[in-house]
Amino acid sequence: EAGVAQSPRYKIIEKRQSVAFWCNPISGHATLYWYQQILGQGPKLLIQFQNNGVVDDSQLPKDRFSAERLKGVDSTLKIQPAKLEDSAVYLCASSLVQTGYTIYFGEGSWLTVV
Amino acid sequence: QQQVKQSPQSLIVQKGGISIINCAYENTAFDYFPWYQQFPGKGPALLIAIRPDVSEKKEGRFTISFNKSAKQFSLHIMDSQPGDSATYFCAASYLNNNDMRFGAGTRLTVKP
């Protein structure tokens, strides 16, 4: 079974530039998550989708972050404009259902803002 | 934001020893407590999990001990091996959604 796919794996941008990350969840998984993991910290949920609808985006900095999940499969997370403190690993994850508990993570997209 | 506190931040254990990582949570509504293992450059992977209706769960060399009254749970790794060297995260979530709250992580090093 293929895992959660993410791209790009690494990205370096200057502050105030924009960046987009792409995620393809495990086939058949209805729930998709984006987490932010700052170096030395645990992952923090940014947004949760159930199919193509947003379940929880309370911790998403909406002035600069946006995410969408068209057709209930792939998802894109965008940051515009980026700040230095956005340097982190952005982890996409998926689960079979919203209350399925087992969440499968991708390898992450490493962002460095300089 | 931090609803799960994890300790220690780092841990060094000799091969064959027991590794113990502790977590404490605040919200009594949490009802699912997983542990994730993360190797460098990889995403976290579910290691073992427990529900609050049991006090202990064992899978191979990995055991979760759960103390509901103290709002604490811990991971014990028996016969620790160098291949167990990784960062371990405890987490907690609710019954009706998967909004997982993670601890800050423990970097485990097992020396040969």
Chai-1 contact restraints between the chains, C-beta under 6 A:
chainA,res_idxA,chainB,res_idxB,connection_type,confidence,min_distance_angstrom,max_distance_angstrom,comment,restraint_id
A,Q41,B,A104,contact,1.0,0.0,6.0,A-B,restraint_1
A,G42,B,F89,contact,1.0,0.0,6.0,A-B,restraint_2
A,G42,B,F102,contact,1.0,0.0,6.0,A-B,restraint_3
A,G42,B,G103,contact,1.0,0.0,6.0,A-B,restraint_4
A,G42,B,A104,contact,1.0,0.0,6.0,A-B,restraint_5
A,G42,B,G105,contact,1.0,0.0,6.0,A-B,restraint_6
A,P43,B,F102,contact,1.0,0.0,6.0,A-B,restraint_7
A,L45,B,D99,contact,1.0,0.0,6.0,A-B,restraint_8
A,D56,B,D99,contact,1.0,0.0,6.0,A-B,restraint_9
A,L91,B,G43,contact,1.0,0.0,6.0,A-B,restraint_10
A,S95,B,N98,contact,1.0,0.0,6.0,A-B,restraint_11
A,Q98,B,N97,contact,1.0,0.0,6.0,A-B,restraint_12
A,Y101,B,Y32,contact,1.0,0.0,6.0,A-B,restraint_13
A,T102,B,L46,contact,1.0,0.0,6.0,A-B,restraint_14
A,I103,B,N98,contact,1.0,0.0,6.0,A-B,restraint_15
A,F105,B,G43,contact,1.0,0.0,6.0,A-B,restraint_16
A,F105,B,P44,contact,1.0,0.0,6.0,A-B,restraint_17
A,G106,B,G43,contact,1.0,0.0,6.0,A-B,restraint_18
A,E107,B,K42,contact,1.0,0.0,6.0,A-B,restraint_19
A,E107,B,G43,contact,1.0,0.0,6.0,A-B,restraint_20
A,G108,B,G43,contact,1.0,0.0,6.0,A-B,restraint_21
